[in-house]
Amino acid sequence: MKRVSLLLASISIVTLLSGCTVVTPRPAYYGYSQNQRYIQVAPPAPRIEVIGVAPYPGQIWIGGAWFWEGGRHNWHPGYWQAPRPDHDWVPHHWERRGDDWHFREGYWNRRN
């Protein structure tokens, strides 16, 4: 009888403790490399933006992009901006390299 009680007590303790297990998702790694950010979470598909008429002639559309902020992807909508003389806009973009996703912010590239 003592063995049965001990066995039931052991089973009860194991059952109770197994309910205390907490399973959390693997945290996304986040780091910097020069002007790039890298994580292990793929960005969502780009949002479709409605591009209206430029507020002033000659302005260009800077498209929106997903940025990694606060441990998740946040959409920054596009906007109109005056171009820089002798420069071309290179858009924000994500690149996959192995298991990592690298984000490169958009920038103005000087023409040669």
NUGU-485465 format. One record per residue: residue in one letter; x, y negated, z of N, C-alpha, C in turn. Coordinates in nm, 2 decimals. Atoms other than C-alpha are relative to their C-alpha. Layout:
BEGIN
+-------+--------+---------+--------+---------+----------+--------+--------+---------+--------+
: koldo : n.east : n.north :   n.up : ca.east : ca.north :  ca.up : c.east : c.north :   c.up :
+-------+--------+---------+--------+---------+----------+--------+--------+---------+--------+
:     a :      X :       Y :      Z :       X :        Y :      Z :      X :       Y :      Z :
...
+-------+--------+---------+--------+---------+----------+--------+--------+---------+--------+
***
This chain:
BEGIN
+-------+--------+---------+--------+---------+----------+--------+--------+---------+--------+
: koldo : n.east : n.north :   n.up : ca.east : ca.north :  ca.up : c.east : c.north :   c.up :
+-------+--------+---------+--------+---------+----------+--------+--------+---------+--------+
:     m :   0.08 :    0.12 :   0.00 :    0.00 :     0.00 :   0.00 :   0.09 :   -0.13 :   0.00 :
:     k :  -0.09 :    0.11 :   0.00 :    0.29 :    -0.23 :   0.08 :   0.06 :   -0.03 :  -0.13 :
:     r :  -0.06 :    0.01 :   0.13 :    0.44 :    -0.17 :  -0.26 :  -0.10 :   -0.07 :  -0.10 :
:     v :   0.10 :    0.06 :   0.09 :    0.11 :    -0.26 :  -0.44 :  -0.02 :   -0.15 :   0.04 :
:     s :   0.01 :    0.14 :  -0.04 :    0.08 :    -0.58 :  -0.24 :   0.12 :   -0.08 :  -0.04 :
:     l :  -0.12 :    0.07 :   0.05 :    0.43 :    -0.68 :  -0.32 :   0.00 :   -0.01 :  -0.15 :
:     l :   0.01 :    0.01 :   0.15 :    0.38 :    -0.60 :  -0.69 :  -0.10 :   -0.10 :  -0.04 :
:     l :   0.10 :    0.09 :   0.04 :    0.06 :    -0.80 :  -0.70 :   0.04 :   -0.15 :   0.03 :
:     a :  -0.05 :    0.13 :  -0.04 :    0.23 :    -1.09 :  -0.52 :   0.10 :   -0.05 :  -0.10 :
:     s :  -0.10 :    0.03 :   0.10 :    0.52 :    -1.08 :  -0.77 :  -0.07 :   -0.04 :  -0.13 :
:     i :   0.07 :    0.03 :   0.13 :    0.28 :    -1.07 :  -1.07 :  -0.07 :   -0.14 :   0.02 :
:     s :   0.06 :    0.13 :  -0.02 :    0.09 :    -1.37 :  -0.92 :   0.10 :   -0.11 :  -0.01 :
:     i :  -0.10 :    0.10 :   0.00 :    0.40 :    -1.57 :  -0.87 :   0.05 :   -0.03 :  -0.14 :
:     v :  -0.05 :    0.01 :   0.14 :    0.53 :    -1.50 :  -1.22 :  -0.11 :   -0.06 :  -0.09 :
:     t :   0.11 :    0.06 :   0.08 :    0.19 :    -1.59 :  -1.37 :  -0.01 :   -0.15 :   0.03 :
:     l :   0.00 :    0.15 :  -0.03 :    0.18 :    -1.92 :  -1.18 :   0.11 :   -0.08 :  -0.05 :
:     l :  -0.12 :    0.07 :   0.05 :    0.53 :    -2.01 :  -1.27 :   0.00 :   -0.01 :  -0.15 :
:     s :   0.00 :    0.01 :   0.15 :    0.48 :    -1.93 :  -1.64 :  -0.09 :   -0.11 :  -0.05 :
:     g :   0.09 :    0.11 :   0.04 :    0.20 :    -2.19 :  -1.65 :   0.07 :   -0.13 :   0.02 :
:     c :  -0.07 :    0.13 :  -0.03 :    0.45 :    -2.46 :  -1.54 :   0.10 :   -0.03 :  -0.12 :
:     t :  -0.09 :    0.02 :   0.11 :    0.65 :    -2.43 :  -1.86 :  -0.05 :   -0.12 :  -0.09 :
:     v :   0.04 :    0.12 :   0.09 :    0.64 :    -2.76 :  -2.06 :   0.08 :    0.01 :  -0.13 :
:     v :  -0.06 :   -0.01 :   0.13 :    0.71 :    -2.74 :  -2.43 :  -0.01 :   -0.14 :  -0.06 :
:     t :   0.00 :    0.13 :   0.07 :    0.82 :    -3.07 :  -2.59 :   0.07 :    0.01 :  -0.13 :
:     p :  -0.06 :   -0.01 :   0.13 :    0.91 :    -3.13 :  -2.95 :   0.15 :   -0.05 :   0.01 :
:     r :  -0.14 :    0.04 :   0.01 :    1.28 :    -3.17 :  -3.03 :   0.01 :   -0.15 :  -0.02 :
:     p :  -0.01 :    0.15 :   0.03 :    1.37 :    -3.54 :  -3.00 :   0.07 :   -0.03 :  -0.13 :
:     a :  -0.06 :    0.04 :   0.13 :    1.46 :    -3.71 :  -3.32 :   0.13 :   -0.07 :   0.03 :
:     y :  -0.13 :    0.06 :  -0.02 :    1.82 :    -3.79 :  -3.34 :   0.00 :   -0.13 :  -0.08 :
:     y :   0.00 :    0.14 :   0.06 :    1.88 :    -4.16 :  -3.42 :   0.14 :   -0.06 :   0.02 :
:     g :  -0.13 :    0.06 :  -0.01 :    2.21 :    -4.33 :  -3.50 :   0.02 :   -0.10 :  -0.11 :
:     y :  -0.04 :    0.11 :   0.10 :    2.39 :    -4.60 :  -3.70 :   0.12 :    0.04 :  -0.07 :
:     s :  -0.12 :   -0.02 :   0.08 :    2.65 :    -4.58 :  -3.97 :   0.01 :   -0.12 :  -0.09 :
:     q :  -0.02 :    0.13 :   0.07 :    2.76 :    -4.92 :  -4.11 :  -0.14 :   -0.07 :  -0.01 :
:     n :   0.13 :    0.07 :   0.00 :    2.44 :    -5.08 :  -4.24 :  -0.11 :    0.10 :  -0.03 :
:     q :   0.10 :   -0.11 :   0.02 :    2.25 :    -4.75 :  -4.24 :  -0.05 :    0.05 :   0.13 :
:     r :   0.05 :   -0.07 :  -0.11 :    2.03 :    -4.58 :  -3.99 :  -0.03 :    0.14 :  -0.04 :
:     y :   0.04 :   -0.14 :   0.04 :    1.98 :    -4.20 :  -3.98 :  -0.07 :    0.07 :   0.12 :
:     i :   0.08 :   -0.07 :  -0.10 :    1.73 :    -3.98 :  -3.81 :  -0.03 :    0.14 :  -0.06 :
:     q :   0.03 :   -0.13 :   0.05 :    1.60 :    -3.62 :  -3.85 :  -0.15 :    0.02 :  -0.02 :
:     v :   0.14 :    0.00 :   0.02 :    1.24 :    -3.71 :  -3.92 :  -0.03 :   -0.07 :  -0.14 :
:     a :   0.02 :    0.06 :   0.13 :    1.13 :    -3.76 :  -4.28 :  -0.10 :   -0.11 :   0.01 :
:     p :   0.09 :    0.11 :   0.00 :    0.96 :    -4.09 :  -4.35 :  -0.13 :    0.04 :  -0.08 :
:     p :   0.13 :   -0.03 :   0.08 :    0.59 :    -4.08 :  -4.47 :   0.02 :   -0.05 :  -0.14 :
:     a :   0.00 :    0.06 :   0.14 :    0.51 :    -4.15 :  -4.83 :  -0.02 :   -0.15 :   0.01 :
:     p :   0.02 :    0.15 :   0.00 :    0.53 :    -4.52 :  -4.92 :  -0.15 :   -0.03 :  -0.01 :
:     r :   0.14 :    0.04 :   0.01 :    0.20 :    -4.70 :  -4.88 :  -0.02 :   -0.08 :  -0.13 :
:     i :   0.03 :    0.07 :   0.13 :    0.03 :    -4.84 :  -5.19 :  -0.03 :   -0.14 :   0.05 :
:     e :   0.03 :    0.14 :  -0.04 :    0.04 :    -5.22 :  -5.16 :  -0.06 :   -0.07 :  -0.12 :
:     v :   0.06 :    0.08 :   0.10 :   -0.18 :    -5.46 :  -5.35 :   0.08 :   -0.13 :  -0.01 :
:     i :  -0.09 :    0.12 :   0.02 :    0.05 :    -5.72 :  -5.50 :  -0.08 :   -0.11 :  -0.07 :
:     g :   0.07 :    0.11 :   0.06 :   -0.13 :    -6.04 :  -5.57 :   0.09 :   -0.09 :  -0.08 :
:     v :  -0.07 :    0.10 :   0.08 :   -0.02 :    -6.35 :  -5.75 :   0.10 :   -0.07 :   0.09 :
:     a :  -0.10 :    0.07 :  -0.08 :    0.30 :    -6.51 :  -5.63 :  -0.05 :   -0.14 :   0.04 :
:     p :   0.05 :    0.13 :  -0.04 :    0.23 :    -6.82 :  -5.42 :   0.07 :   -0.12 :  -0.07 :
:     y :  -0.08 :    0.10 :   0.08 :    0.50 :    -7.01 :  -5.62 :   0.06 :    0.06 :  -0.12 :
:     p :  -0.06 :   -0.06 :   0.12 :    0.63 :    -6.96 :  -5.97 :   0.15 :    0.04 :   0.03 :
:     g :  -0.13 :   -0.04 :  -0.02 :    0.95 :    -6.76 :  -5.98 :   0.03 :    0.09 :   0.12 :
:     q :  -0.02 :   -0.08 :  -0.12 :    0.91 :    -6.58 :  -5.65 :   0.00 :    0.15 :  -0.04 :
:     i :   0.01 :   -0.14 :   0.02 :    0.97 :    -6.20 :  -5.64 :  -0.06 :    0.07 :   0.12 :
:     w :   0.06 :   -0.08 :  -0.10 :    0.80 :    -5.93 :  -5.45 :   0.10 :    0.09 :   0.07 :
:     i :  -0.09 :   -0.09 :  -0.08 :    1.00 :    -5.76 :  -5.17 :  -0.10 :    0.11 :   0.05 :
:     g :   0.09 :   -0.11 :  -0.04 :    0.82 :    -5.42 :  -5.13 :   0.01 :    0.04 :   0.14 :
:     g :   0.00 :   -0.05 :  -0.13 :    0.72 :    -5.28 :  -4.80 :   0.08 :    0.13 :   0.02 :
:     a :  -0.07 :   -0.12 :  -0.03 :    0.90 :    -4.99 :  -4.63 :  -0.03 :    0.05 :   0.14 :
:     w :   0.01 :   -0.06 :  -0.13 :    0.89 :    -4.75 :  -4.34 :   0.13 :   -0.03 :   0.08 :
:     f :  -0.11 :    0.02 :  -0.09 :    1.13 :    -4.86 :  -4.06 :  -0.01 :    0.09 :   0.12 :
:     w :   0.00 :   -0.09 :  -0.12 :    1.23 :    -4.64 :  -3.76 :   0.01 :   -0.10 :   0.12 :
:     e :   0.01 :    0.09 :  -0.11 :    1.12 :    -4.83 :  -3.45 :  -0.07 :    0.07 :   0.12 :
:     g :   0.06 :   -0.06 :  -0.12 :    1.04 :    -4.71 :  -3.10 :  -0.03 :    0.15 :  -0.01 :
:     g :   0.01 :   -0.15 :   0.01 :    1.09 :    -4.34 :  -3.19 :  -0.10 :    0.04 :  -0.10 :
:     r :   0.09 :   -0.04 :   0.11 :    0.86 :    -4.34 :  -3.49 :   0.01 :   -0.09 :  -0.12 :
:     h :   0.00 :    0.09 :   0.12 :    0.81 :    -4.48 :  -3.84 :  -0.11 :   -0.10 :   0.01 :
:     n :   0.10 :    0.11 :   0.00 :    0.64 :    -4.82 :  -3.86 :   0.01 :   -0.06 :  -0.14 :
:     w :   0.01 :    0.06 :   0.13 :    0.53 :    -4.97 :  -4.19 :   0.02 :   -0.16 :   0.01 :
:     h :  -0.01 :    0.14 :   0.01 :    0.65 :    -5.32 :  -4.27 :  -0.05 :   -0.04 :  -0.14 :
:     p :   0.06 :    0.03 :   0.13 :    0.44 :    -5.47 :  -4.55 :   0.09 :   -0.09 :  -0.08 :
:     g :  -0.08 :    0.09 :   0.09 :    0.59 :    -5.64 :  -4.86 :  -0.04 :   -0.14 :   0.01 :
:     y :   0.02 :    0.14 :   0.00 :    0.61 :    -6.01 :  -4.91 :   0.07 :   -0.07 :  -0.12 :
:     w :  -0.06 :    0.07 :   0.10 :    0.70 :    -6.27 :  -5.16 :   0.12 :   -0.08 :   0.05 :
:     q :  -0.12 :    0.08 :  -0.04 :    1.04 :    -6.45 :  -5.15 :   0.06 :   -0.06 :  -0.12 :
:     a :  -0.08 :    0.06 :   0.11 :    1.23 :    -6.69 :  -5.36 :   0.13 :    0.07 :  -0.02 :
:     p :  -0.12 :   -0.08 :   0.03 :    1.51 :    -6.52 :  -5.54 :   0.13 :   -0.09 :   0.03 :
:     r :  -0.13 :    0.07 :  -0.02 :    1.88 :    -6.61 :  -5.47 :   0.07 :   -0.01 :  -0.13 :
:     p :  -0.07 :    0.01 :   0.13 :    2.07 :    -6.75 :  -5.76 :   0.11 :    0.10 :  -0.01 :
:     d :  -0.10 :   -0.10 :   0.03 :    2.30 :    -6.49 :  -5.92 :   0.00 :    0.12 :   0.08 :
:     h :   0.01 :   -0.12 :  -0.09 :    2.17 :    -6.21 :  -5.70 :  -0.12 :    0.08 :  -0.05 :
:     d :   0.11 :   -0.09 :   0.03 :    1.94 :    -5.91 :  -5.76 :  -0.04 :    0.07 :   0.14 :
:     w :   0.04 :   -0.07 :  -0.12 :    1.73 :    -5.75 :  -5.48 :   0.01 :    0.15 :  -0.02 :
:     v :  -0.01 :   -0.15 :  -0.01 :    1.81 :    -5.39 :  -5.39 :  -0.09 :    0.04 :   0.11 :
:     p :   0.10 :   -0.03 :  -0.09 :    1.51 :    -5.25 :  -5.22 :   0.04 :    0.09 :   0.12 :
:     h :  -0.01 :   -0.10 :  -0.11 :    1.49 :    -5.07 :  -4.88 :  -0.02 :    0.14 :  -0.05 :
:     h :   0.03 :   -0.13 :   0.04 :    1.52 :    -4.70 :  -4.92 :   0.05 :    0.10 :   0.10 :
:     w :  -0.04 :   -0.12 :  -0.08 :    1.55 :    -4.36 :  -4.74 :   0.07 :    0.10 :  -0.09 :
:     e :  -0.06 :   -0.11 :   0.07 :    1.79 :    -4.09 :  -4.86 :   0.02 :    0.12 :   0.09 :
:     r :  -0.02 :   -0.12 :  -0.07 :    1.81 :    -3.73 :  -4.75 :   0.14 :    0.05 :  -0.02 :
:     r :  -0.13 :   -0.06 :   0.00 :    2.15 :    -3.59 :  -4.66 :   0.00 :    0.11 :   0.10 :
:     g :   0.00 :   -0.12 :  -0.09 :    2.14 :    -3.24 :  -4.53 :  -0.13 :   -0.01 :   0.09 :
:     d :   0.11 :    0.01 :  -0.09 :    1.91 :    -3.25 :  -4.22 :  -0.04 :   -0.14 :   0.04 :
:     d :   0.02 :    0.13 :  -0.04 :    1.93 :    -3.62 :  -4.18 :  -0.06 :   -0.09 :  -0.11 :
:     w :   0.06 :    0.10 :   0.08 :    1.74 :    -3.91 :  -4.33 :   0.07 :   -0.13 :   0.03 :
:     h :  -0.07 :    0.13 :  -0.01 :    1.94 :    -4.23 :  -4.39 :  -0.08 :   -0.11 :  -0.05 :
:     f :   0.07 :    0.12 :   0.04 :    1.78 :    -4.57 :  -4.41 :   0.10 :   -0.11 :  -0.03 :
:     r :  -0.08 :    0.11 :   0.04 :    1.94 :    -4.85 :  -4.59 :  -0.09 :   -0.12 :  -0.02 :
:     e :   0.08 :    0.11 :   0.02 :    1.79 :    -5.19 :  -4.56 :   0.02 :   -0.07 :  -0.13 :
:     g :  -0.02 :    0.07 :   0.13 :    1.73 :    -5.39 :  -4.87 :   0.09 :   -0.12 :   0.02 :
:     y :  -0.10 :    0.11 :   0.00 :    1.98 :    -5.66 :  -4.96 :   0.01 :   -0.07 :  -0.13 :
:     w :  -0.02 :    0.07 :   0.12 :    2.07 :    -5.92 :  -5.21 :   0.14 :    0.04 :  -0.05 :
:     n :  -0.12 :   -0.04 :   0.06 :    2.34 :    -5.79 :  -5.45 :   0.05 :   -0.11 :  -0.10 :
:     r :  -0.05 :    0.10 :   0.09 :    2.56 :    -6.05 :  -5.62 :   0.03 :    0.06 :  -0.14 :
:     r :  -0.03 :   -0.04 :   0.14 :    2.57 :    -6.02 :  -6.00 :   0.15 :   -0.03 :  -0.03 :
:     n :  -0.14 :    0.03 :   0.05 :    2.92 :    -6.00 :  -6.16 :   0.00 :   -0.09 :  -0.11 :
+-------+--------+---------+--------+---------+----------+--------+--------+---------+--------+
***
